[in-house]
Amino acid sequence: MPLPPQVTDLSSLDLLLSVARLGSIGQAAAEHRISQPAASARLRHLERRLGLTLLHRTPRGSALTPTGALIADWARTVVDAADSFAAAVQALRVTKESRLTVAASQTVAEYLLPAWLVALRVRQPDLAVTLQAANSAEVAARLLADRADLGFVEGPDLPGGLDADTVATDRLTVVVAPSHRWARRRRGITPTELAAAPLVAREAGSGTRRALESALREQGVGEVAAPILELSSTTAIKHAVGAGSGPAVLSSLAVSTELAAGALVAVPVHGLDLRRRLRAVWPAGRQLTGPARDLHAIARRHG
């Protein structure tokens, strides 16, 4: 039910209380950081709205009429309630801004976010951060269900209902065990060979898997072989590949250590663009604020 017009102008009621306390429209105006003419106009508007004379104005100052004093007593309860409401909202905002929940796909969560979060904690040491690692589809679902403040995804397509901003780039790499036959292919493989090979892969909905499938489609490669294994973590995939289970396509960020040590071997793929964007995502139409805004800025700067 809408409030009656007599009680919707809380700022004028608060101004009236200041006049009652200070005995002067000029002093009340200074306290409210407005000009005296603006204060006088606001009080006259309040009198017209109420249909009552609230102030007796003289060259020496202003005093409340008996009716004005009664209105001021009633207004004090309303204004005090408004102050309590504002204080409660501010306390809730401070509590919210002291916590940050981030949902991120595996590559970003494991290889980029730790450094970003360290930079954020330097700026906000009292901030409590929760990081939820999930595939790109689950990240989108958590944001849309208001179970995360900011997300990071690596898939080629932007889920509906989200705004996005590219914060980093990455390249997918085909890796095999040193004993795999592709490890001896100096000239690499073709996109068709890659599509025909059963891979050790992440589950459907993973950004890495979707990025590979998208790149193959763009090359006109039709059928993609079903995975030989589906594993839910990058670490598990690397162990399986190293043990000889089969090839995998993983982020270059995730395999740099294994490639340098010779535990895995990178296999070039001719004519296939395996670059991809890593993006920050949040619910469409919502402005990032507080720690979420700060983390987004750090990701853009360091990504």
Backbone hydrogen bonds, N-H to C=O, Kabsch-Sander energy under -0.5 kcal/mol:
donor,donor_aa,acceptor,acceptor_aa,energy
7,V,4,P,-1.9
8,T,5,P,-0.9
10,L,8,T,-1.2
13,L,9,D,-1.5
14,D,10,L,-2.5
15,L,11,S,-1.9
16,L,12,S,-2.3
17,L,13,L,-1.9
18,S,14,D,-1.6
19,V,15,L,-2.1
20,A,16,L,-2.2
21,R,17,L,-1.8
22,L,18,S,-2.9
23,G,19,V,-2.8
28,A,24,S,-2.0
29,A,25,I,-2.8
30,A,26,G,-2.1
31,E,27,Q,-2.1
32,H,28,A,-1.8
33,R,30,A,-0.9
34,I,29,A,-2.5
39,A,35,S,-2.2
40,S,36,Q,-2.8
41,A,37,P,-2.4
42,R,38,A,-2.2
43,L,39,A,-2.3
44,R,40,S,-2.4
45,H,41,A,-2.2
46,L,42,R,-1.9
47,E,43,L,-2.3
48,R,44,R,-2.4
49,R,45,H,-2.4
50,L,46,L,-2.4
51,G,47,E,-2.2
52,L,47,E,-1.5
54,L,52,L,-0.7
56,H,63,A,-3.7
57,R,55,L,-0.7
58,T,61,G,-2.7
61,G,58,T,-1.7
62,S,23,G,-1.1
63,A,56,H,-2.2
65,T,54,L,-2.1
69,A,65,T,-2.9
70,L,66,P,-1.8
71,I,67,T,-2.6
72,A,68,G,-2.6
73,D,69,A,-2.0
74,W,70,L,-2.0
75,A,71,I,-3.0
76,R,72,A,-2.1
77,T,73,D,-0.9
78,V,74,W,-1.2
79,V,75,A,-3.2
80,D,76,R,-2.5
81,A,77,T,-1.9
82,A,78,V,-2.1
83,D,79,V,-2.5
84,S,80,D,-2.3
85,F,81,A,-2.3
86,A,82,A,-2.5
87,A,83,D,-2.4
88,A,84,S,-2.2
89,V,85,F,-2.4
90,Q,86,A,-2.4
91,A,87,A,-2.2
92,L,88,A,-2.2
93,R,89,V,-2.4
94,V,90,Q,-2.6
95,T,91,A,-2.2
96,K,92,L,-2.4
97,E,93,R,-2.6
98,S,94,V,-0.5
98,S,95,T,-0.9
99,R,96,K,-1.5
100,L,128,A,-2.3
102,V,100,L,-0.5
102,V,130,T,-3.1
103,A,150,L,-2.2
104,A,132,Q,-2.5
105,S,152,F,-2.3
109,A,105,S,-2.8
110,E,106,Q,-2.7
111,Y,107,T,-2.4
112,L,108,V,-1.7
113,L,108,V,-3.2
115,A,112,L,-0.5
116,W,112,L,-1.6
117,L,113,L,-3.1
118,V,114,P,-1.8
119,A,115,A,-2.0
120,L,116,W,-1.9
121,R,117,L,-2.5
122,V,118,V,-1.6
123,R,119,A,-1.1
124,Q,120,L,-2.3
127,L,124,Q,-1.8
128,A,98,S,-2.7
129,V,127,L,-0.6
130,T,100,L,-2.9
132,Q,102,V,-3.4
132,Q,130,T,-0.5
133,A,131,L,-0.6
134,A,104,A,-2.3
137,A,205,G,-1.3
139,V,135,N,-2.3
140,A,136,S,-2.0
141,A,137,A,-1.9
142,R,138,E,-2.3
143,L,139,V,-2.1
144,L,140,A,-2.4
145,A,141,A,-1.4
146,D,143,L,-1.6
147,R,142,R,-3.2
148,A,142,R,-0.6
149,D,101,T,-2.6
150,L,101,T,-1.3
151,G,281,V,-2.5
152,F,103,A,-1.7
153,V,279,R,-2.5
162,L,159,P,-1.0
163,D,282,W,-3.1
165,D,280,A,-2.0
167,V,278,L,-2.6
168,A,278,L,-1.6
169,T,303,G,-0.6
170,D,276,R,-2.4
172,L,274,L,-2.9
173,T,250,L,-3.3
174,V,267,V,-0.6
175,V,173,T,-0.5
175,V,248,A,-2.9
176,V,265,V,-2.1
180,H,177,A,-2.0
183,A,180,H,-1.3
184,R,181,R,-1.2
185,R,182,W,-1.7
186,R,184,R,-1.4
188,G,185,R,-1.7
189,I,268,P,-2.4
194,L,190,T,-2.1
195,A,191,P,-2.5
196,A,192,T,-1.7
197,A,193,E,-0.8
197,A,194,L,-0.8
200,V,247,P,-3.0
201,A,199,L,-0.7
201,A,229,L,-2.9
206,S,203,E,-1.9
210,R,206,S,-2.3
211,A,207,G,-2.4
212,L,208,T,-2.0
213,E,209,R,-2.3
214,S,210,R,-2.3
215,A,211,A,-2.2
216,L,212,L,-2.3
217,R,213,E,-2.1
218,E,214,S,-2.1
219,Q,215,A,-0.8
219,Q,216,L,-0.6
220,G,217,R,-1.9
221,V,216,L,-2.2
225,A,195,A,-3.3
228,I,199,L,-2.1
229,L,199,L,-1.4
231,L,201,A,-2.7
231,L,229,L,-0.5
237,I,233,S,-1.7
238,K,234,T,-2.5
239,H,235,T,-2.0
240,A,236,A,-2.2
241,V,237,I,-2.7
242,G,238,K,-2.5
243,A,239,H,-1.7
244,G,241,V,-1.8
245,S,240,A,-2.5
248,A,175,V,-1.9
250,L,173,T,-2.4
250,L,248,A,-0.5
252,S,171,R,-2.4
254,A,251,S,-0.7
255,V,251,S,-1.0
256,S,252,S,-0.8
259,L,255,V,-2.5
260,A,256,S,-2.1
261,A,257,T,-1.8
262,G,258,E,-0.8
262,G,259,L,-0.6
263,A,258,E,-1.6
264,L,258,E,-1.3
265,V,176,V,-2.6
267,V,174,V,-2.7
270,H,189,I,-2.4
272,L,269,V,-1.0
273,D,271,G,-0.5
274,L,272,L,-0.8
276,R,170,D,-2.7
278,L,168,A,-2.9
279,R,153,V,-2.6
279,R,277,R,-0.5
280,A,165,D,-2.8
281,V,151,G,-2.8
282,W,163,D,-1.9
284,A,161,G,-2.6
286,R,283,P,-1.8
292,A,289,T,-1.0
293,R,289,T,-1.0
294,D,290,G,-2.0
295,L,291,P,-2.8
296,H,292,A,-2.1
297,A,293,R,-2.0
298,I,294,D,-2.2
299,A,295,L,-2.6
300,R,296,H,-2.1
301,R,297,A,-1.9
302,H,298,I,-2.6
303,G,299,A,-2.2
